Amino acid sequence: MERLINLLGYQITWFVTVMGANHGKSAPAWIAASLLCAGHLAASSWRWLDVRLLALAAMLGIFLDGLLASTGLLHYSPATPAVPIGDCPLWILALWFAFSTTLTRSLGWLRGRIGWAVLLGAAGGPLSYWAAARGWGVVTFESPAWRGLLALAIGWGMSLAILSGAAARATKNVSTQQPALEEPDFP
């Protein structure tokens, strides 16, 4: 049940964030992401791991989305306010914070499954940005769009592999006194 709640919470956060960006605001993104992260951390038996994954996800997001913005492969609306280094919009950064909550819940099954993480990241990342572009126009791709989509596939594939690998390493030597992260229901 936790996985389903986490998945729904992340999807609601994504929707609120994109709708806010569509109206030129990043505050809805931060409110939704803060509520999701606070609820996640309050219920977590792995708070320290979740905080580290949140920080790592934020760094990867600043790097990836900042790189895509600064190279002109993607354009974000609104583009400001943004992280001073790299031009990653704050509303996108809020999504990275929210996404980090899925790493020990709805996407917890990826822990240590680097191949699956690469595949899921390479497919899911570009699809999410494409949906934001097509449905709300908050992301636009420099023509030809395949270059931005390819960069997203590579970046998200690597990012999700790094994040799931970090989750696996962090839980490898944890005492049996603490509850284990749930095992996957599927491969």
mmCIF file of the C-alpha atoms, coordinates in Angstrom:
data_MODEL
# 
_entry.id   MODEL 
# 
loop_
_atom_site.group_PDB 
_atom_site.id 
_atom_site.type_symbol 
_atom_site.label_atom_id 
_atom_site.label_alt_id 
_atom_site.label_comp_id 
_atom_site.label_asym_id 
_atom_site.label_entity_id 
_atom_site.label_seq_id 
_atom_site.pdbx_PDB_ins_code 
_atom_site.Cartn_x 
_atom_site.Cartn_y 
_atom_site.Cartn_z 
_atom_site.occupancy 
_atom_site.B_iso_or_equiv 
_atom_site.pdbx_formal_charge 
_atom_site.auth_seq_id 
_atom_site.auth_comp_id 
_atom_site.auth_asym_id 
_atom_site.auth_atom_id 
_atom_site.pdbx_PDB_model_num 
ATOM 1   C CA . MET A 1 1   ? 0.000  0.000  0.000   1.00 0.00 ? 1   MET A CA 1 
ATOM 2   C CA . GLU A 1 2   ? 2.912  2.362  0.746   1.00 0.00 ? 2   GLU A CA 1 
ATOM 3   C CA . ARG A 1 3   ? 4.129  1.957  -2.827  1.00 0.00 ? 3   ARG A CA 1 
ATOM 4   C CA . LEU A 1 4   ? 0.764  2.901  -4.272  1.00 0.00 ? 4   LEU A CA 1 
ATOM 5   C CA . ILE A 1 5   ? 0.412  5.918  -1.979  1.00 0.00 ? 5   ILE A CA 1 
ATOM 6   C CA . ASN A 1 6   ? 3.928  7.019  -2.890  1.00 0.00 ? 6   ASN A CA 1 
ATOM 7   C CA . LEU A 1 7   ? 3.284  6.592  -6.616  1.00 0.00 ? 7   LEU A CA 1 
ATOM 8   C CA . LEU A 1 8   ? 0.029  8.555  -6.427  1.00 0.00 ? 8   LEU A CA 1 
ATOM 9   C CA . GLY A 1 9   ? 1.678  11.254 -4.289  1.00 0.00 ? 9   GLY A CA 1 
ATOM 10  C CA . TYR A 1 10  ? 4.474  11.655 -6.821  1.00 0.00 ? 10  TYR A CA 1 
ATOM 11  C CA . GLN A 1 11  ? 2.056  11.792 -9.761  1.00 0.00 ? 11  GLN A CA 1 
ATOM 12  C CA . ILE A 1 12  ? -0.065 14.421 -7.997  1.00 0.00 ? 12  ILE A CA 1 
ATOM 13  C CA . THR A 1 13  ? 3.094  16.423 -7.260  1.00 0.00 ? 13  THR A CA 1 
ATOM 14  C CA . TRP A 1 14  ? 4.154  16.169 -10.920 1.00 0.00 ? 14  TRP A CA 1 
ATOM 15  C CA . PHE A 1 15  ? 0.734  17.393 -12.064 1.00 0.00 ? 15  PHE A CA 1 
ATOM 16  C CA . VAL A 1 16  ? 0.621  20.280 -9.544  1.00 0.00 ? 16  VAL A CA 1 
ATOM 17  C CA . THR A 1 17  ? 4.172  21.276 -10.516 1.00 0.00 ? 17  THR A CA 1 
ATOM 18  C CA . VAL A 1 18  ? 3.493  21.298 -14.244 1.00 0.00 ? 18  VAL A CA 1 
ATOM 19  C CA . MET A 1 19  ? 0.210  23.166 -13.809 1.00 0.00 ? 19  MET A CA 1 
ATOM 20  C CA . GLY A 1 20  ? 1.958  25.764 -11.630 1.00 0.00 ? 20  GLY A CA 1 
ATOM 21  C CA . ALA A 1 21  ? 4.747  26.141 -14.182 1.00 0.00 ? 21  ALA A CA 1 
ATOM 22  C CA . ASN A 1 22  ? 2.093  26.550 -16.863 1.00 0.00 ? 22  ASN A CA 1 
ATOM 23  C CA . HIS A 1 23  ? 0.896  29.591 -14.905 1.00 0.00 ? 23  HIS A CA 1 
ATOM 24  C CA . GLY A 1 24  ? 4.442  30.903 -14.430 1.00 0.00 ? 24  GLY A CA 1 
ATOM 25  C CA . LYS A 1 25  ? 4.730  29.890 -10.787 1.00 0.00 ? 25  LYS A CA 1 
ATOM 26  C CA . SER A 1 26  ? 7.183  27.632 -8.974  1.00 0.00 ? 26  SER A CA 1 
ATOM 27  C CA . ALA A 1 27  ? 5.540  27.939 -5.517  1.00 0.00 ? 27  ALA A CA 1 
ATOM 28  C CA . PRO A 1 28  ? 2.978  25.145 -6.195  1.00 0.00 ? 28  PRO A CA 1 
ATOM 29  C CA . ALA A 1 29  ? 5.886  22.834 -7.047  1.00 0.00 ? 29  ALA A CA 1 
ATOM 30  C CA . TRP A 1 30  ? 7.625  23.549 -3.761  1.00 0.00 ? 30  TRP A CA 1 
ATOM 31  C CA . ILE A 1 31  ? 4.458  23.241 -1.697  1.00 0.00 ? 31  ILE A CA 1 
ATOM 32  C CA . ALA A 1 32  ? 3.541  19.888 -3.272  1.00 0.00 ? 32  ALA A CA 1 
ATOM 33  C CA . ALA A 1 33  ? 7.120  18.549 -3.145  1.00 0.00 ? 33  ALA A CA 1 
ATOM 34  C CA . SER A 1 34  ? 7.553  19.692 0.470   1.00 0.00 ? 34  SER A CA 1 
ATOM 35  C CA . LEU A 1 35  ? 4.337  17.962 1.531   1.00 0.00 ? 35  LEU A CA 1 
ATOM 36  C CA . LEU A 1 36  ? 5.319  14.761 -0.270  1.00 0.00 ? 36  LEU A CA 1 
ATOM 37  C CA . CYS A 1 37  ? 8.848  14.783 1.153   1.00 0.00 ? 37  CYS A CA 1 
ATOM 38  C CA . ALA A 1 38  ? 7.655  15.610 4.689   1.00 0.00 ? 38  ALA A CA 1 
ATOM 39  C CA . GLY A 1 39  ? 5.093  12.810 4.640   1.00 0.00 ? 39  GLY A CA 1 
ATOM 40  C CA . HIS A 1 40  ? 7.633  10.425 3.192   1.00 0.00 ? 40  HIS A CA 1 
ATOM 41  C CA . LEU A 1 41  ? 10.281 11.250 5.792   1.00 0.00 ? 41  LEU A CA 1 
ATOM 42  C CA . ALA A 1 42  ? 7.782  11.128 8.662   1.00 0.00 ? 42  ALA A CA 1 
ATOM 43  C CA . ALA A 1 43  ? 6.784  7.572  7.706   1.00 0.00 ? 43  ALA A CA 1 
ATOM 44  C CA . SER A 1 44  ? 10.281 6.413  6.797   1.00 0.00 ? 44  SER A CA 1 
ATOM 45  C CA . SER A 1 45  ? 12.325 3.919  8.744   1.00 0.00 ? 45  SER A CA 1 
ATOM 46  C CA . TRP A 1 46  ? 15.222 4.960  6.546   1.00 0.00 ? 46  TRP A CA 1 
ATOM 47  C CA . ARG A 1 47  ? 15.281 8.737  7.102   1.00 0.00 ? 47  ARG A CA 1 
ATOM 48  C CA . TRP A 1 48  ? 19.038 9.137  6.786   1.00 0.00 ? 48  TRP A CA 1 
ATOM 49  C CA . LEU A 1 49  ? 19.055 7.171  3.529   1.00 0.00 ? 49  LEU A CA 1 
ATOM 50  C CA . ASP A 1 50  ? 16.075 9.137  2.219   1.00 0.00 ? 50  ASP A CA 1 
ATOM 51  C CA . VAL A 1 51  ? 17.747 12.453 3.050   1.00 0.00 ? 51  VAL A CA 1 
ATOM 52  C CA . ARG A 1 52  ? 20.946 11.363 1.272   1.00 0.00 ? 52  ARG A CA 1 
ATOM 53  C CA . LEU A 1 53  ? 18.977 10.212 -1.764  1.00 0.00 ? 53  LEU A CA 1 
ATOM 54  C CA . LEU A 1 54  ? 17.118 13.539 -1.765  1.00 0.00 ? 54  LEU A CA 1 
ATOM 55  C CA . ALA A 1 55  ? 20.423 15.429 -1.788  1.00 0.00 ? 55  ALA A CA 1 
ATOM 56  C CA . LEU A 1 56  ? 21.887 13.202 -4.500  1.00 0.00 ? 56  LEU A CA 1 
ATOM 57  C CA . ALA A 1 57  ? 18.754 13.553 -6.641  1.00 0.00 ? 57  ALA A CA 1 
ATOM 58  C CA . ALA A 1 58  ? 18.917 17.335 -6.262  1.00 0.00 ? 58  ALA A CA 1 
ATOM 59  C CA . MET A 1 59  ? 22.559 17.406 -7.375  1.00 0.00 ? 59  MET A CA 1 
ATOM 60  C CA . LEU A 1 60  ? 21.813 15.190 -10.378 1.00 0.00 ? 60  LEU A CA 1 
ATOM 61  C CA . GLY A 1 61  ? 18.812 17.359 -11.274 1.00 0.00 ? 61  GLY A CA 1 
ATOM 62  C CA . ILE A 1 62  ? 20.781 20.578 -11.061 1.00 0.00 ? 62  ILE A CA 1 
ATOM 63  C CA . PHE A 1 63  ? 23.462 19.065 -13.255 1.00 0.00 ? 63  PHE A CA 1 
ATOM 64  C CA . LEU A 1 64  ? 21.209 17.389 -15.848 1.00 0.00 ? 64  LEU A CA 1 
ATOM 65  C CA . ASP A 1 65  ? 18.524 20.036 -16.228 1.00 0.00 ? 65  ASP A CA 1 
ATOM 66  C CA . GLY A 1 66  ? 21.070 22.824 -15.901 1.00 0.00 ? 66  GLY A CA 1 
ATOM 67  C CA . LEU A 1 67  ? 23.150 21.257 -18.671 1.00 0.00 ? 67  LEU A CA 1 
ATOM 68  C CA . LEU A 1 68  ? 20.121 20.804 -20.922 1.00 0.00 ? 68  LEU A CA 1 
ATOM 69  C CA . ALA A 1 69  ? 19.014 24.396 -20.310 1.00 0.00 ? 69  ALA A CA 1 
ATOM 70  C CA . SER A 1 70  ? 22.454 25.931 -20.763 1.00 0.00 ? 70  SER A CA 1 
ATOM 71  C CA . THR A 1 71  ? 23.106 24.019 -24.008 1.00 0.00 ? 71  THR A CA 1 
ATOM 72  C CA . GLY A 1 72  ? 19.724 25.075 -25.382 1.00 0.00 ? 72  GLY A CA 1 
ATOM 73  C CA . LEU A 1 73  ? 18.504 21.524 -26.002 1.00 0.00 ? 73  LEU A CA 1 
ATOM 74  C CA . LEU A 1 74  ? 15.535 22.247 -23.726 1.00 0.00 ? 74  LEU A CA 1 
ATOM 75  C CA . HIS A 1 75  ? 13.785 25.463 -22.812 1.00 0.00 ? 75  HIS A CA 1 
ATOM 76  C CA . TYR A 1 76  ? 11.765 25.689 -19.620 1.00 0.00 ? 76  TYR A CA 1 
ATOM 77  C CA . SER A 1 77  ? 8.802  27.958 -19.038 1.00 0.00 ? 77  SER A CA 1 
ATOM 78  C CA . PRO A 1 78  ? 9.175  29.615 -16.677 1.00 0.00 ? 78  PRO A CA 1 
ATOM 79  C CA . ALA A 1 79  ? 12.949 29.467 -16.766 1.00 0.00 ? 79  ALA A CA 1 
ATOM 80  C CA . THR A 1 80  ? 13.273 31.645 -13.671 1.00 0.00 ? 80  THR A CA 1 
ATOM 81  C CA . PRO A 1 81  ? 13.745 31.552 -10.818 1.00 0.00 ? 81  PRO A CA 1 
ATOM 82  C CA . ALA A 1 82  ? 16.563 29.116 -11.373 1.00 0.00 ? 82  ALA A CA 1 
ATOM 83  C CA . VAL A 1 83  ? 19.501 27.657 -9.500  1.00 0.00 ? 83  VAL A CA 1 
ATOM 84  C CA . PRO A 1 84  ? 22.291 30.252 -9.935  1.00 0.00 ? 84  PRO A CA 1 
ATOM 85  C CA . ILE A 1 85  ? 24.764 27.668 -11.225 1.00 0.00 ? 85  ILE A CA 1 
ATOM 86  C CA . GLY A 1 86  ? 23.525 25.899 -14.319 1.00 0.00 ? 86  GLY A CA 1 
ATOM 87  C CA . ASP A 1 87  ? 20.123 27.496 -14.908 1.00 0.00 ? 87  ASP A CA 1 
ATOM 88  C CA . CYS A 1 88  ? 18.035 24.596 -13.571 1.00 0.00 ? 88  CYS A CA 1 
ATOM 89  C CA . PRO A 1 89  ? 14.553 26.078 -12.921 1.00 0.00 ? 89  PRO A CA 1 
ATOM 90  C CA . LEU A 1 90  ? 13.408 25.784 -9.324  1.00 0.00 ? 90  LEU A CA 1 
ATOM 91  C CA . TRP A 1 91  ? 10.162 24.063 -10.302 1.00 0.00 ? 91  TRP A CA 1 
ATOM 92  C CA . ILE A 1 92  ? 12.171 21.280 -11.993 1.00 0.00 ? 92  ILE A CA 1 
ATOM 93  C CA . LEU A 1 93  ? 14.377 20.998 -8.910  1.00 0.00 ? 93  LEU A CA 1 
ATOM 94  C CA . ALA A 1 94  ? 11.248 20.510 -6.783  1.00 0.00 ? 94  ALA A CA 1 
ATOM 95  C CA . LEU A 1 95  ? 10.348 17.554 -9.013  1.00 0.00 ? 95  LEU A CA 1 
ATOM 96  C CA . TRP A 1 96  ? 13.761 15.995 -8.391  1.00 0.00 ? 96  TRP A CA 1 
ATOM 97  C CA . PHE A 1 97  ? 13.170 16.320 -4.631  1.00 0.00 ? 97  PHE A CA 1 
ATOM 98  C CA . ALA A 1 98  ? 9.762  14.665 -5.043  1.00 0.00 ? 98  ALA A CA 1 
ATOM 99  C CA . PHE A 1 99  ? 11.201 11.968 -7.305  1.00 0.00 ? 99  PHE A CA 1 
ATOM 100 C CA . SER A 1 100 ? 13.707 11.012 -4.623  1.00 0.00 ? 100 SER A CA 1 
ATOM 101 C CA . THR A 1 101 ? 10.819 9.766  -2.465  1.00 0.00 ? 101 THR A CA 1 
ATOM 102 C CA . THR A 1 102 ? 10.093 7.019  -4.997  1.00 0.00 ? 102 THR A CA 1 
ATOM 103 C CA . LEU A 1 103 ? 13.540 5.444  -4.651  1.00 0.00 ? 103 LEU A CA 1 
ATOM 104 C CA . THR A 1 104 ? 12.744 3.561  -1.442  1.00 0.00 ? 104 THR A CA 1 
ATOM 105 C CA . ARG A 1 105 ? 9.017  3.121  -2.049  1.00 0.00 ? 105 ARG A CA 1 
ATOM 106 C CA . SER A 1 106 ? 7.347  2.799  -5.453  1.00 0.00 ? 106 SER A CA 1 
ATOM 107 C CA . LEU A 1 107 ? 10.673 2.347  -7.256  1.00 0.00 ? 107 LEU A CA 1 
ATOM 108 C CA . GLY A 1 108 ? 12.338 0.512  -4.371  1.00 0.00 ? 108 GLY A CA 1 
ATOM 109 C CA . TRP A 1 109 ? 12.365 -2.658 -6.464  1.00 0.00 ? 109 TRP A CA 1 
ATOM 110 C CA . LEU A 1 110 ? 15.085 -1.027 -8.619  1.00 0.00 ? 110 LEU A CA 1 
ATOM 111 C CA . ARG A 1 111 ? 17.537 -1.087 -5.706  1.00 0.00 ? 111 ARG A CA 1 
ATOM 112 C CA . GLY A 1 112 ? 20.603 -2.876 -7.031  1.00 0.00 ? 112 GLY A CA 1 
ATOM 113 C CA . ARG A 1 113 ? 19.047 -3.570 -10.427 1.00 0.00 ? 113 ARG A CA 1 
ATOM 114 C CA . ILE A 1 114 ? 21.166 -1.186 -12.453 1.00 0.00 ? 114 ILE A CA 1 
ATOM 115 C CA . GLY A 1 115 ? 20.090 -2.531 -15.857 1.00 0.00 ? 115 GLY A CA 1 
ATOM 116 C CA . TRP A 1 116 ? 16.420 -2.046 -15.049 1.00 0.00 ? 116 TRP A CA 1 
ATOM 117 C CA . ALA A 1 117 ? 17.184 1.405  -13.633 1.00 0.00 ? 117 ALA A CA 1 
ATOM 118 C CA . VAL A 1 118 ? 18.946 2.458  -16.836 1.00 0.00 ? 118 VAL A CA 1 
ATOM 119 C CA . LEU A 1 119 ? 16.068 1.177  -18.981 1.00 0.00 ? 119 LEU A CA 1 
ATOM 120 C CA . LEU A 1 120 ? 13.357 2.749  -16.845 1.00 0.00 ? 120 LEU A CA 1 
ATOM 121 C CA . GLY A 1 121 ? 15.204 6.055  -16.582 1.00 0.00 ? 121 GLY A CA 1 
ATOM 122 C CA . ALA A 1 122 ? 15.974 6.138  -20.314 1.00 0.00 ? 122 ALA A CA 1 
ATOM 123 C CA . ALA A 1 123 ? 12.298 5.581  -21.141 1.00 0.00 ? 123 ALA A CA 1 
ATOM 124 C CA . GLY A 1 124 ? 10.474 7.313  -18.286 1.00 0.00 ? 124 GLY A CA 1 
ATOM 125 C CA . GLY A 1 125 ? 12.533 10.501 -18.090 1.00 0.00 ? 125 GLY A CA 1 
ATOM 126 C CA . PRO A 1 126 ? 11.998 11.594 -21.704 1.00 0.00 ? 126 PRO A CA 1 
ATOM 127 C CA . LEU A 1 127 ? 8.317  10.564 -21.579 1.00 0.00 ? 127 LEU A CA 1 
ATOM 128 C CA . SER A 1 128 ? 7.740  12.783 -18.551 1.00 0.00 ? 128 SER A CA 1 
ATOM 129 C CA . TYR A 1 129 ? 9.353  15.793 -20.222 1.00 0.00 ? 129 TYR A CA 1 
ATOM 130 C CA . TRP A 1 130 ? 7.525  15.069 -23.472 1.00 0.00 ? 130 TRP A CA 1 
ATOM 131 C CA . ALA A 1 131 ? 4.204  15.004 -21.588 1.00 0.00 ? 131 ALA A CA 1 
ATOM 132 C CA . ALA A 1 132 ? 5.053  18.343 -19.949 1.00 0.00 ? 132 ALA A CA 1 
ATOM 133 C CA . ALA A 1 133 ? 5.915  19.735 -23.392 1.00 0.00 ? 133 ALA A CA 1 
ATOM 134 C CA . ARG A 1 134 ? 2.917  18.410 -25.293 1.00 0.00 ? 134 ARG A CA 1 
ATOM 135 C CA . GLY A 1 135 ? 0.279  18.812 -22.624 1.00 0.00 ? 135 GLY A CA 1 
ATOM 136 C CA . TRP A 1 136 ? 1.242  22.123 -21.056 1.00 0.00 ? 136 TRP A CA 1 
ATOM 137 C CA . GLY A 1 137 ? 4.071  23.679 -23.025 1.00 0.00 ? 137 GLY A CA 1 
ATOM 138 C CA . VAL A 1 138 ? 6.285  24.168 -19.976 1.00 0.00 ? 138 VAL A CA 1 
ATOM 139 C CA . VAL A 1 139 ? 9.167  22.414 -21.735 1.00 0.00 ? 139 VAL A CA 1 
ATOM 140 C CA . THR A 1 140 ? 10.111 22.965 -25.359 1.00 0.00 ? 140 THR A CA 1 
ATOM 141 C CA . PHE A 1 141 ? 12.691 21.049 -27.322 1.00 0.00 ? 141 PHE A CA 1 
ATOM 142 C CA . GLU A 1 142 ? 15.168 22.705 -29.631 1.00 0.00 ? 142 GLU A CA 1 
ATOM 143 C CA . SER A 1 143 ? 14.675 21.402 -33.165 1.00 0.00 ? 143 SER A CA 1 
ATOM 144 C CA . PRO A 1 144 ? 15.236 18.606 -33.943 1.00 0.00 ? 144 PRO A CA 1 
ATOM 145 C CA . ALA A 1 145 ? 13.579 17.362 -30.766 1.00 0.00 ? 145 ALA A CA 1 
ATOM 146 C CA . TRP A 1 146 ? 15.239 13.944 -30.909 1.00 0.00 ? 146 TRP A CA 1 
ATOM 147 C CA . ARG A 1 147 ? 18.504 15.486 -29.671 1.00 0.00 ? 147 ARG A CA 1 
ATOM 148 C CA . GLY A 1 148 ? 16.906 16.699 -26.452 1.00 0.00 ? 148 GLY A CA 1 
ATOM 149 C CA . LEU A 1 149 ? 15.030 13.432 -26.017 1.00 0.00 ? 149 LEU A CA 1 
ATOM 150 C CA . LEU A 1 150 ? 18.241 11.458 -26.538 1.00 0.00 ? 150 LEU A CA 1 
ATOM 151 C CA . ALA A 1 151 ? 20.082 13.643 -24.014 1.00 0.00 ? 151 ALA A CA 1 
ATOM 152 C CA . LEU A 1 152 ? 17.226 13.097 -21.540 1.00 0.00 ? 152 LEU A CA 1 
ATOM 153 C CA . ALA A 1 153 ? 17.312 9.331  -22.123 1.00 0.00 ? 153 ALA A CA 1 
ATOM 154 C CA . ILE A 1 154 ? 21.040 9.193  -21.470 1.00 0.00 ? 154 ILE A CA 1 
ATOM 155 C CA . GLY A 1 155 ? 20.889 11.575 -18.509 1.00 0.00 ? 155 GLY A CA 1 
ATOM 156 C CA . TRP A 1 156 ? 17.894 9.939  -16.844 1.00 0.00 ? 156 TRP A CA 1 
ATOM 157 C CA . GLY A 1 157 ? 19.210 6.432  -17.496 1.00 0.00 ? 157 GLY A CA 1 
ATOM 158 C CA . MET A 1 158 ? 22.485 7.329  -15.801 1.00 0.00 ? 158 MET A CA 1 
ATOM 159 C CA . SER A 1 159 ? 20.783 9.289  -13.009 1.00 0.00 ? 159 SER A CA 1 
ATOM 160 C CA . LEU A 1 160 ? 18.384 6.515  -12.066 1.00 0.00 ? 160 LEU A CA 1 
ATOM 161 C CA . ALA A 1 161 ? 21.227 3.984  -12.174 1.00 0.00 ? 161 ALA A CA 1 
ATOM 162 C CA . ILE A 1 162 ? 23.278 6.180  -9.830  1.00 0.00 ? 162 ILE A CA 1 
ATOM 163 C CA . LEU A 1 163 ? 20.335 6.683  -7.472  1.00 0.00 ? 163 LEU A CA 1 
ATOM 164 C CA . SER A 1 164 ? 19.309 3.018  -7.336  1.00 0.00 ? 164 SER A CA 1 
ATOM 165 C CA . GLY A 1 165 ? 22.952 2.006  -6.898  1.00 0.00 ? 165 GLY A CA 1 
ATOM 166 C CA . ALA A 1 166 ? 23.316 4.458  -4.020  1.00 0.00 ? 166 ALA A CA 1 
ATOM 167 C CA . ALA A 1 167 ? 20.186 3.045  -2.371  1.00 0.00 ? 167 ALA A CA 1 
ATOM 168 C CA . ALA A 1 168 ? 21.534 -0.499 -2.775  1.00 0.00 ? 168 ALA A CA 1 
ATOM 169 C CA . ARG A 1 169 ? 24.957 0.357  -1.317  1.00 0.00 ? 169 ARG A CA 1 
ATOM 170 C CA . ALA A 1 170 ? 23.435 2.218  1.619   1.00 0.00 ? 170 ALA A CA 1 
ATOM 171 C CA . THR A 1 171 ? 21.206 -0.697 2.594   1.00 0.00 ? 171 THR A CA 1 
ATOM 172 C CA . LYS A 1 172 ? 23.750 -3.474 2.046   1.00 0.00 ? 172 LYS A CA 1 
ATOM 173 C CA . ASN A 1 173 ? 25.238 -3.444 5.552   1.00 0.00 ? 173 ASN A CA 1 
ATOM 174 C CA . VAL A 1 174 ? 22.248 -2.276 7.572   1.00 0.00 ? 174 VAL A CA 1 
ATOM 175 C CA . SER A 1 175 ? 21.535 -4.068 10.832  1.00 0.00 ? 175 SER A CA 1 
ATOM 176 C CA . THR A 1 176 ? 18.802 -6.677 10.799  1.00 0.00 ? 176 THR A CA 1 
ATOM 177 C CA . GLN A 1 177 ? 17.181 -4.708 13.631  1.00 0.00 ? 177 GLN A CA 1 
ATOM 178 C CA . GLN A 1 178 ? 15.879 -2.140 11.159  1.00 0.00 ? 178 GLN A CA 1 
ATOM 179 C CA . PRO A 1 179 ? 13.061 -2.952 8.750   1.00 0.00 ? 179 PRO A CA 1 
ATOM 180 C CA . ALA A 1 180 ? 14.309 -3.883 5.312   1.00 0.00 ? 180 ALA A CA 1 
ATOM 181 C CA . LEU A 1 181 ? 13.231 -2.083 2.201   1.00 0.00 ? 181 LEU A CA 1 
ATOM 182 C CA . GLU A 1 182 ? 10.430 -4.022 0.601   1.00 0.00 ? 182 GLU A CA 1 
ATOM 183 C CA . GLU A 1 183 ? 11.388 -6.547 -1.997  1.00 0.00 ? 183 GLU A CA 1 
ATOM 184 C CA . PRO A 1 184 ? 9.919  -6.223 -5.481  1.00 0.00 ? 184 PRO A CA 1 
ATOM 185 C CA . ASP A 1 185 ? 6.636  -7.754 -6.546  1.00 0.00 ? 185 ASP A CA 1 
ATOM 186 C CA . PHE A 1 186 ? 7.921  -8.032 -10.098 1.00 0.00 ? 186 PHE A CA 1 
ATOM 187 C CA . PRO A 1 187 ? 11.320 -8.353 -11.862 1.00 0.00 ? 187 PRO A CA 1 
# 
